[in-house]
Amino acid sequence: MLRYFETKLNLEPGTLGSASDLSGFGRRKAGEAEAVALYSEAVLSWRQGSFGLAFEQAQDARRQLSTVGRSDITLLIGALLVEINIDLGHYREAVAEATAHLTAARAVGSSLLEARAGILTSKAARLDGDARLAASSAADAVRLCQSAHLPMIVSAQALMAAISAGHDDAGAYAHELEESAAALEETPTRGLAEWVLGNVAWHSGDVEAGKAAHDRANQLLSPTADFRNWARFPRVAAEERLQAGCEDGVAELLREAKSRLDLLESADELATLAIVRARFARAQGHVDEALDDIRAALEDADLPPSTQGRLYLAAAHAYGEQGDMTQATAVALQAARRFTEAGDVNQARTAWEFVDETAQAAEQANA
């Protein structure tokens, strides 16, 4: 801790004395204080989008606590590392961190901590392709919120996680979330709720409700309160419109998405944006442009296997539209391999189904 403040104050090493001058109790308190300082810096770096730096700072804070034994601070660091791993695209590591965090939260005996940990686990599992764990963790969090009468803001977050995970009761959860959102103040959390409700509306084909909810979400999300979701929102909003067959406003959303995501230290998010841009280009009949976007994104060797798989599958669809079934099959096989490596069974199955379809189309063309 002494060295930390000497650095911050631009003092010579040793100016404030030595840790050896402290008693055993004093050294423990100094260690705790330094861990809190490192954790605070990690949170600040994470909120500013400097995920690599945030990861290093959080790990330093965890190491600092290894001899102190403060479970409360350790839980905070664990939750932060889940979020950082997600933002870095390290989904498998995020799931491992989240499940350990959930176990630790249960050991403490706090319903609030357990519910928050379940929400994080659901989020990490969904991104890693584990639909079952994502749905069950979120549903457990919803039940815990209801039984323990947890704050409405936590209940809303649990409902959002369950809906996003595609739980069987997503329709009922959406109705509950709509009621909860109406009672929330106009905060970024209300913005997230409107975002999810907008997604539900788009999925159900209610175009006007989807647009209205996403417009409200965009107004409420804040780069200072939640930089990551503020940066991600336009890309997701564009993707939801395209999935619903609506191209109105997509070009503007994609331009805004590029502007915001350029500020975010996440190759994975930029790669996902490339997939959405490619889909829009294909819808406009610009297949070559779509392939250019995908090839450029694939040049990043640090992308997680699941993201590489989605890029290859997007390329397969583009080649298929060009009539190049040989290349379409080849890249679809690459997609299947990447999804299998990532442990995403559902996406791997989708890629193999595409391979079968292109093979059948080729056979019919040659018949």
N, C-alpha and C positions, 0 to 999 in steps of 0.2 A: 504493500500500500504506500509506503514511504517513497519507493522508487516511482510509483505511478504519479504522485503529486509533484515530485521533483521534476519529472518530465513535463507535466502540464504547466508548471510554473517556470520552466526553463532554468532550473537550478542545477548546480553541479552535483553529481552523485555523492551522497553522504552528507549533504547539507542539513537534511532533516534528521540525521542520526542513522542508526542501524537497527534492523529488525531484532538483532540479538540483544538489544537493550531492553526489549519488551519482555514481560513475564509470559508464561505459557498461555494464560488467559488473554493477555494483550495481543499475542501473536495470532490467536484464533480469531479475535475480533477484527484484527487488521486484515486477516485472510478473508473473512466474510465481507468486509467493506470493499476490498479489492474485487472480489467476485461480483458484488452488486454493481460496482462501477463498470466492470467489463460487460456484464449483462445489459446494463443501461446503454452502453455504447453499441452493443450488438443490435438492440431494438431500434436505435436511431438509424444505424446503417441499413437495417432491413427495411424500415419504413421509407428510406430514401432510395431504395432499389439497388443498393450495393450488397448483393447477396453473398458474393464470395468473401468479402470482408466481414460481413455479419456472421458467416459460418465460422471463420477463424476466431472471432471475438467470443462467440458463444462457446466454442470448444475450449478456449482459454479459461473462460469463466467456470466451466464444468471441471476442468483440471484443478483450478484453484480451490474448488469446493471438495475435492476428493478426500482431503484430510480433515475437513471441518464438520461434515455430517449435518448440513442444514437441508432437510427434505423439502422445505417450502421453496427455497431458492432453486434447488435441483429440479423441482417440478416446473417452475417457470422456464428454466433453461431448456428442459425437455420439450415443452410445448413450442417454444421458439424454434428449436432445431427441426421440428416437424415442418413448420411453415417454411423455413429456409430451404430445406431439402426439396420441398414441393416447388418452390420458386426456381431452384437450380435445375429442376427436371429430374432429380434423383428420387423417383417415385418408390422404388423398392426400399431404399434407405429410409424414406419417409414413413413407409408402413412399419418397418422394423422399429423405428424410433417411436412411432405412435402407439404400437401395441405395448411396448415397454412403459411408455408414459401412462397408458390406461391402467396397466397393472399397478403402477406406483400410486396412481390417483385412488384406486380402489383400496389400497392398503392404508391410506390416510383416513378413509371413512367419511369423506366429504362428498355429498351428493352433487354439489355444484362442480367440484373439480372432476368428478367422474363423468358427469354429463358433458362438460367441455372437452374432456379427453376422448369421449366417444364420438363427438362431432368431428374432432381432428382425425381420428382413426378412419371414420367414414370418408372424409375428404381425400385422405391419402390413398385409401384402398380403391376408391372410384377412379382416381387418376392412374393407378397402377393396373387397372383392369380387373380387379377382384370385386365383381358386382355383389356377390353374396356377403362378403365381409362389410362392404360399404353399406348395404341395406340393413343388415342386422345391427351394426354398430349405431347407425342413426336411429333405428327404431328403439333400441335400448335407451338411447339418450332422450328420445321423446317420452317414453314411459317414465323415466326417472324424473324428468321435468314435471310431469303431471302428478306423480305420486308425492314428490317432495315439495311441490308448489314453488318451483324455482322462479326467479325473475322472468318477466315476459320476454326480455331481450334474449335470454338464453333459450327459452322455449322456441322463439322464432328461429334462432340459428339451428336448433335441432330439427325443426320442421323443414327448413330449407335443405338441410343435409339429406333428410329422408326423401324429399321430392327429387333432388338432384341425383340420388342414387337409384331412382327408378323403383322404389319400394312398391309392393303390391297395393298398399293403401295410399298411394301418392295422391289420388283424387281427394280422399278425405283429409289428408294432411294439407293439401292446397286450400281447402275450405277453411280449415283452422288457421292457416297462415294468413289468409285474407282478413279474417276477423282480428287476428293479432296485429297485423300491419296497420289496420285502421286506428288502433289504439296507441301505436308507437308515435313518438315525436318525429319531426322531420329531421332525421339523423342519417348518417351513412348506413346504419343497420336497417332503417326503413328503406333506404335505397336498394340494399341487397334483397330485401323482401320483394320489392317491386320488380327487381330484375328476375327473380325466380318465378314470380307470378306471371310476368310477361312471357317467360319461356313456356310456362304451362299453357297460356293462351295461344301462343304460336303453334304448339304441338296439337292443340285441339282445333286449329283452323280459324280461331277468332282473331282475324287480322287487326281490326280496330282496337280491340282490348290489348293485344300484344304491343302494338305501337304506343298506345297511351301509357301502359305500365313501364315500358322501356324509356319513354320520354321522361317520366317521373323519376325513374332510377338514375338516368343521366344527370338530372338536375341535383339529386341528393348525394350522389357519390362524390367524394372529395379526395384530391391528391394529398392533402395534408393529414387527413384522418385514416385513409386506407389507400395508399399509393398503388399497391398491386392491383386491387380490383378496379380502381379508377382507370388504370392503364389497360386492363384486360377487357373492360366492358364493351367498347365499340366493336372489337373483333367478334365477341360472342353474339352481340346483337345482330351483326351482319350474317353470321352463320345461321342463327335461328331463322332469319328472313329467307335465306336461300333454301333451307331445309323445308320451309313452308311453301316454297315456290313463288316467293315474292321478291322481286328485284328492286322494288321502289326504295330509294334511299340507301341502297347497299354501297354504291360507289362512294358516297359521302362518308359513310361509316368506316369503310376501309381506309380512306385517306386519314381520317381521324385516328383510326387504330394504329396506322404506321407512325403517325406523329407521336402518339403516346408511348407505344411500345419501344420506340427508339430510345426512350428515356429509361427503360426498364432493363436491368442486367439479366436477361433471360433469353438464351438462344432457343430454348424450347418454345417460348411464346412466339418468337419471330417465325419459327418454323411452322407453328400452327397457323399463324397469319398467312404464310405462304400457301398453305393448303386451302384456306378459305378464298384467298385471292385467285388461286388456280380454278377453284370451283366456279367462281363468278366469271372468270375469263372464258371457261368452257361454255357457260350458259349464254355468253355473248357471242359464241362462235369463234373465239380466239384461242384455239387449242395450242398452237405453238407458244403463245405467250404464257399459257398455263404451265407447259412443260419447262419453260425457261425459269419460272418462279420456283418450281419444284427442284430442278437441278441445282440452282443456286443455294437453296436451303440444305440440300444433301451434302454440300461441300463441307459443312460443319461436322467434323468427326466426333465431337463431344456430345452429340445428341443421344438421348436414351434410346434403347432399342424400340420401345413402343412408338416413339415419335418418328423414328426412321421408318417403321412399318407403315404408319399412316401416310408418310410422304410417298413411299413406294406404291401403296395402294392407290393413292391419288394419281400417280403417274400411270399406273396400269389402266385406269379408267380413261385417261387422256389418250393413251396409245390405242385403246380399243375404239375410241371415237374416230381416230384417224384411220382405222382399218388395219393397223399393224398388230395383228393378233400374236405374232411370234414375240415381239417386244413386250406386248401387254402381258403375255403369260410369264415371260422371264422376270419382269419386275414384280408381278403378283407373287411369284415364288419367293422372291427376296422379301416381300412384305410378310408372307407366311412364316418365314424363318425368323424374322425380327420379332414378330408377335409371340412366337413360340419361345424365343429366348427371353422375352419379357414376362412370360407366364400368363399372357392375355389370351385365354382359350377362345373366347367369343370372337375376338378380332382375327385370330388365326383361322378359325372356321370360316369367317367371311372371306378371307383371302383365298383359301382353298376352294370355296364355292365359286369365286371369280375364275380361278384356274380351270375348274371343270366347265364352266359356262363358255369360256373362250375356246377350250378344246372342242366342245360340241359345235360351236359356231364355225370353227375351222373345218371340221369334218363335213358339216353341211355345205360349206362353200366349195369343198373339193369333190363333193358327191356328184 
